[in-house]
Amino acid sequence: MKELKALLIIVFFTLVTYWGVEPFAHTQLHPHVEAPDYSFNDIKDVRAGKTGNVASGKSLIVDQFQCQSCHSMTVDGNKIGASMDLGVMTPDITTAGLIYDERYLAAFIANPAEASHVEHKMVDGKSHPMTALDLNYDGTFGDDDAQAVADIVAFLKSIAPKELSNKEVFVDACQRCHSIKYGDFYGGSMAAKSDVSTYMGKTPPDLSQYIRSRGEHYLHEFINDPQKHLSGTAMPRVGVNAEAAEKVIEYLEDSGDAKRHERAEVGKSVMVYIIIFAVFALLWKKQVWRDLH
């Protein structure tokens, strides 16, 4: 009976400590931030209700060089344009219509610095390497620009593949800046595509173990909007949609925590063993005390 009382006292104070102290410590180390918003409702829809026309978008990109002067893409089975080093390598935008939210994509085309939340970096004469869309070169965003953005977004969605693997989404959405050496430890193909230390102010971290050090919940919040956790960070808001973010995180799990499923199965077996062992230990204890009394 004394052992049971001692156990209850220990359990009581352990629970008081956990429920009284741990939540407070957690709020200090991990302040609450708004949940990920993959509808991007905080961003104004610059298309202003205009319906995009695929043919017009193709004309703007292919014929009028609105995008392919800096970006590569695959159109009708042919790769056009070319990537450029503007401090960061400009991406191939073939998959942009699949992995990026269309509301964000439209806002980014209209004003890259504002949409990606890096306006704080554009000081002392600095400007975003991608210029804002301005068809008439008059410094204003009018109806013609809104229609052009809607058309370009519609065209990018039309040329996007139907599906991408987890790795392919990571490559297109993250690898221009971030390495993930555990994704291909020996081949080295998952090294960052460009050195953005000058543009960003520091070298972006390798993401191999971020799923272990940060966790899935944090990564969803951070990917959706880095400013939530690191106000003033140089990392832009990337604008991937919910499905693409899930694929990025799954790839981080596959690379940095590849044994998680095996570990879960072993954990179940260990718990079964402990329960069975506890039952036999309890029966043995009762037998010993019965003989003593």
Disulfide bonds with the S-S distance in Angstrom:
none
